[in-house]
């Protein structure tokens, strides 16, 4: 069983988002309280819902976006039932042509970085990456899609945990389609999209879908710079400018892996344990700035190489590795060859594991970007690929859509492809409207 850091259960009724009132953080919010009989509910069953307001950086409410939050039944890493939450959005007055499960790059333990908080008007979440991803979400809404953005790390913020992000994403889609207030047709085709930590969560959703939610009509999944091997990323980032990221992983995962928690208790210094506790309160940007160049070796009573070789740690690293389940939906994987955070070799290996298991995967490597810039420079290509999957689904009879192209391709720059130019124009126009509150 995972350790609990949640408040005691409170009222179970839904609430209305009050104008002018700052939203409560998830660990303070009785909207997420566990109802009686949770285990008897089907995965994805709606527990309660409420209307909310979405805002850029928490400051600029988006007048053209209708949004609801849905608390629903899902499953954690250990197979136990839990309450999860997703934020469902659509363009006001529009009839969506599809639903996109958009996985934000939460990349933190603090619930200030959860989409259910960071995307809302009044949120105080400086340095939370989802607050910037609203620009990409607004573009999806502008094209006529509904969006489900779930808190895929769960209520404990278990950054990089395996499998359970997939359960939460898929059950969040079920809940979004079942939400009567949103009025989404139950047979809407579904696409999935995520970058970096969101790409990792999308990978788990694609891997878990065949067994956990085979009924969902998933047309394709975009995996932008997915963290193919979090264990290898830990080793490569430790001691560098992004050392805060692997430290965040340990800070969260120690609550769900008892063996890892015991290793931390036995081998980490008091200062090292306090460091992990502090990381749980920081946003992604704060953690990277404060703990740049930090080295785990400085907080252990044994060399880091020896600690990493312990069976309890090796078990965690093996469990986190992506690519051991074959997705049945088409995949697009996009990665920078010069990525300073996610090593291209790790993504190469993830793609190869998918290909070896028979998955339909197109892998594009970009030669003129790094991790952060590729998210924007590659967005038109990623979005265009996903749009074509929706078009194939609409144009073909069920089960006979034309298969997408597969294989590996290197490009000087995805941004230079002619198909990207109109995409940048559309994204720029949406960005201006979002800054003005007209997203």
Buried (B, 14 or more C-beta within 10 A) or exposed (E): EBEEEBEEEEEBEBBEBEEEEEBBBBBEBBBBBBEEEBEEBEBBBBBBBBBBBBBBBBEBBBBBBBBBBBBBBBBBBEEEBBBBBBBBBBBEEBEBBBBBBBBBBBBBBBBBBBBBBBBBBBBBBEBBBBBBBBBBBBBBBBBBBBBBBBBBBBBBBBBBBBBBBBBBBBBBBBBBBBBEBBEBEEEBBBBBBBBBBBBBBBBBBBBBBBEBBEEBBBBBBBBBBBBBBBBBBBBBBBBBBBBBBBBBBBBBBBBBBEBBBEBBEEBBEEEBBEBBEBBBBBBBBBBBEBBEEBEBEEBBEEEBEEBBEBEBBEEBBEBBBBBEBBBBBBBBBBBBBBBBBBBBEBBBBBBBBBBEBEBBBBBBBBEBBBBBBBBBBBBBBBBBBBBBBBBBBEEEEEEEBEEBEBEBEEBEBBBEBEEBEEBBEBBEEBBEBBEEBBB
